[in-house]
């Protein structure tokens, strides 16, 4: 039986424990630098044609926040989006149980955003976003796993986990056609940073990541890319602080800008159509970075310290995750590279959601039972070579005119995906024959360029 002194000692120890915990919490909270609500750095969309350290701002080339709609890259991306079809578990076009699937990739912060984004996509009662019933989204986030892990020595573990995530939701790797990615890179966690070397290094790692992603998800066609949020409030004692604080988070957005610009200007490591495809089509996702609480001149967007986690000043609070997931939804709902398959419409009227076999409808593309199908046909910019029930790698693509003359040829080391977009914009209007070499067999179909 406890004596009065024993009880007093127990109460004293308990009180001291609570006090010590409170002090530790206070000391930790003091590491969140809410006073650092501005750095003076100018967001890319406000910088526009201006310069930072000798490099021009804007989200795209020439200091613009909009891609040139007359450019080849823009037109091809728009064509991809218009012609995206629902795929079944084998990667075959199928309006009866197929899906247009979008995956969100990155560490914990974008993972939390995807947790809020997926229910918005699936909400059939939403009176704001009327989404295509065969458009779905999946959270492919991996907490604490940045680029260094995804492309490093343990990359097999990362990609095995990605494939497991998609299988757990009843999907297959062949069904993922659209993505959104948001990454930081811990390679510079020693604190050694410089501009433009640091963002260039991250840009290179993003290229490596995209190559690996394309190998694991062969039908991935369109990838939206976002840079990091403001990092000025982050706890400076965090191991990853050098990669998420400022100016590292600001520089991270330069990595995304240069990545997309390099694809627009024809970097072969980012080839997204024809033979030797290395990457999906790339474009900006939402641009989240603001100079802390300082409103952006372009749109008034800002982030106060209260909108970040009080635990680390790096993650967001729950309400901000909801708001930023909505920002992502607004982006894909209205983008020229996604609105055609995200929004509901006549094309999707009879589409049956994946795994729902209670309804029936017909395909909108007449598919050869075995062989290749070309669509759209007639074509003006891109013709998609779709193969059905034909296995093996694609090694060559040839185009012949009506007189049987070979006018275009592309060779590859072996493409594995079901659908390969081919540029036909350069062709004069008329009838053509497109041939594809699959292993040692040639298959051909006619198409009209107009």
Steps between C-alpha positions, in 0.01 A plus 500: 500500500636841396580747777411871482863580414495244216190662355653848528816378322291342223305823449827699497658271240184520287494880523869524409446266204211711370705819549802350322281386209346845476844666499621260229192575293557874542867469407405294195233748396759776518693323225211575260604836363169680451685833492664391175187578299683650203838461330477765231521233229258554212266214396562379145157612385562850634858513374379447143753633247717627787811319619629322809874441516518544123211261420167614359182435697151397394373143498589449135742629238559872441372597843141398424264328743324330209632256246484608137176340365641502148806299604550132421520398866171667595312362201624146557413509870151626420463224243607239757236630741221502242569142399554340839286184529398286801724194539417165656734292714695380195546852368242453226257778403173407665194712582349200674699492823799712396637806678690822439722480808708780652769435762656749742874445566729644765578483873267570793387856423356428154378167638283685752373722220405194295306367800277805459507503119379144439162544677432814293560301181267224615221721639210449257280746695748788465323803353830677423703236314299280264759232436505217249382187683784300345765747619655389828799599712733308730744612768846369410677708765776348714565683827861606552610363162643778285679478167819377663319185616285448190800496263770385742632164618165405651298604195370145450328521838343830404365380165383167643305705753351710218381187320361362826305822562331484163418129536346559843246732338401237244689661212801394294814681385360498145210729596691800631497768226519833685716614791577789731838511674647723773851416624791634696847348500701442817830465317611839630413431868862575594412865449708548184284697257547734208302644211459382228689179593251382765182534290682360197594192701136454605390548140735216397362277775145576386598380152634175646180458701286550189700237311441249779134596531445449127654152525270401785186670365533460122172673411573818695441779246456830688681617813420819691796622710491738799782651700516539876308734729672779696767361735575804714298383802668157519670374815871552430595199715332259260739266317350595165497875573775586247280350228167651614593835654565815302627561242495122430120486463507803271774336292299178483249683280781603264575128463143442381513800266823381336375141477190606305690752288753233404224273372343787305833576333554136401730338759531136377507377861143630532363370169127439536375386156610272218779245540731499805250660736676589825242707687132589523388837363591756768324816612459707814268395777392769748776748588490502881803709599432842646737725692342391826222733610578750225211481247603421143448793266360269233219336697521614864585151628705476823577262788513611861683309772165386642432307180800274568536226761589632844717190541756573229396803291559278195183297462165677464206505741190298412296792370781607268531147362130520409543844338808396304336178380219717369763720330629185327146405398435845355820465301428160340131582455585797280836413343523444124691184586233341720154660479396267215520190719443654845172676419185303433353521150334319212805282438472348848119465515506122470833442669485237773726567800783252549392178676133590439360232267130576551468726193583464133628739234691502173856606423556834331801370309449209261777264609653223295465170694868435439746745353536876501242779498580860406308781669386767456442420135493742319790662688645849487780512755553167676390152401500244782618148417298272726567126504249249627582141601840532335797435727866589460707814460458761227827554313407722204228727363476588130264723301443456124313728261241388241775422249667259743794731573652491847480857630560457874671241718576472871690219669529412868669255731159350578185676624272305734193723541163436340456847348771697321426855377661586165545851362323547163463877502781533243317286244305647209129422499420161348489124554793316661598154618662466841702184568618379840763234562410295809780254567552350149148564370387806303140626540343782302191722489386790284423847633391834360698817576287813475 
